[in-house]
Amino acid sequence: MSDRGMKKWAPYSSLIEQATCLEEMRYQRNKIEKPILEEDQIEKINYALQSYRGGIVKIKFFNDGYIYYINKEIKRIDIDNRKLIFDTGKLNFSQILDIELIDGF
């Protein structure tokens, strides 16, 4: 008797709606809660933003149940709206988990 390998799973991927639904279920299941920052972590972030004078920064941030990392240059720090402005978008201060000054300074 021969094994059909992946052929036996082909019918399950034939429904686009099912694949989309399964992917959404995986996405929702893997979400985590936002980590709570310690006081020293908040001070480190504040100091890094206050001393920023240009260059590339590595930012660890939380968005929609997942943690992401970006390496970007900050175009502007909007204190009034509590956001970092990049050439490709914005990031709220409340989303930032860690920041490191890599280049510049």
C-alpha positions in Angstrom: 0.0 0.0 0.0 1.4 3.4 -0.9 1.3 6.6 1.2 -0.4 9.5 -0.6 1.7 12.1 1.3 0.4 15.6 1.0 -2.2 14.6 -1.6 -4.5 13.5 1.2 -4.6 17.0 2.6 -5.3 18.8 -0.7 -9.1 18.8 -0.2 -8.7 20.8 3.0 -6.9 23.7 1.2 -9.3 23.8 -1.7 -11.7 26.1 0.1 -10.4 29.6 0.2 -12.8 30.6 3.0 -11.6 27.7 5.1 -7.9 28.6 4.7 -8.7 32.3 5.5 -10.7 31.2 8.6 -7.9 28.9 9.8 -5.3 31.6 9.4 -7.4 34.1 11.4 -7.9 31.5 14.1 -4.1 30.9 14.3 -3.5 34.7 14.4 -6.0 35.2 17.3 -4.8 32.2 19.2 -1.2 33.3 19.3 -1.9 36.8 20.6 -0.4 37.8 23.9 -1.2 40.5 26.5 0.8 43.7 26.5 3.7 43.5 28.8 3.7 45.9 31.8 6.8 48.1 31.9 8.8 48.6 35.0 9.6 52.1 36.1 13.3 51.8 35.1 12.2 50.7 31.6 10.0 53.8 31.2 12.9 56.0 32.4 15.2 54.4 29.8 12.7 55.0 27.0 12.2 58.7 28.2 15.9 59.3 28.3 16.5 57.8 24.9 13.8 60.0 23.4 15.0 63.1 25.2 18.6 62.6 24.1 17.7 61.6 20.5 19.6 63.8 18.0 19.1 61.8 14.8 20.2 58.5 13.4 18.8 55.0 13.4 17.0 53.6 16.5 15.9 50.0 17.2 12.4 50.0 18.7 10.6 47.1 20.2 6.8 47.8 20.3 3.5 46.1 20.9 0.7 46.1 18.4 -2.6 44.0 18.4 -1.3 41.2 20.6 2.2 40.8 19.0 5.6 42.3 19.6 7.5 43.8 16.7 10.9 45.3 16.1 11.8 48.1 13.7 15.1 49.9 12.8 14.2 53.4 11.6 15.1 57.0 11.8 12.7 59.1 13.7 11.6 62.1 11.6 9.8 63.9 14.4 8.8 63.4 18.0 5.3 64.7 18.6 5.1 65.4 22.3 1.6 66.9 22.2 0.0 63.7 20.6 2.6 61.4 22.2 3.7 59.8 18.9 6.9 59.1 17.0 6.7 60.1 13.4 8.6 58.1 10.8 8.8 58.4 7.0 6.5 55.4 6.7 4.1 56.0 9.6 3.5 56.8 13.3 3.9 55.0 16.6 2.2 55.9 19.8 4.4 56.2 22.9 2.2 53.7 24.7 3.1 51.0 22.2 6.9 51.3 22.9 8.4 48.5 25.0 12.1 49.3 24.4 14.3 51.7 22.4 18.0 51.6 21.6 20.0 54.3 19.8 22.0 52.5 17.2 23.4 55.1 14.8 23.9 58.8 15.1 23.7 60.5 18.5 
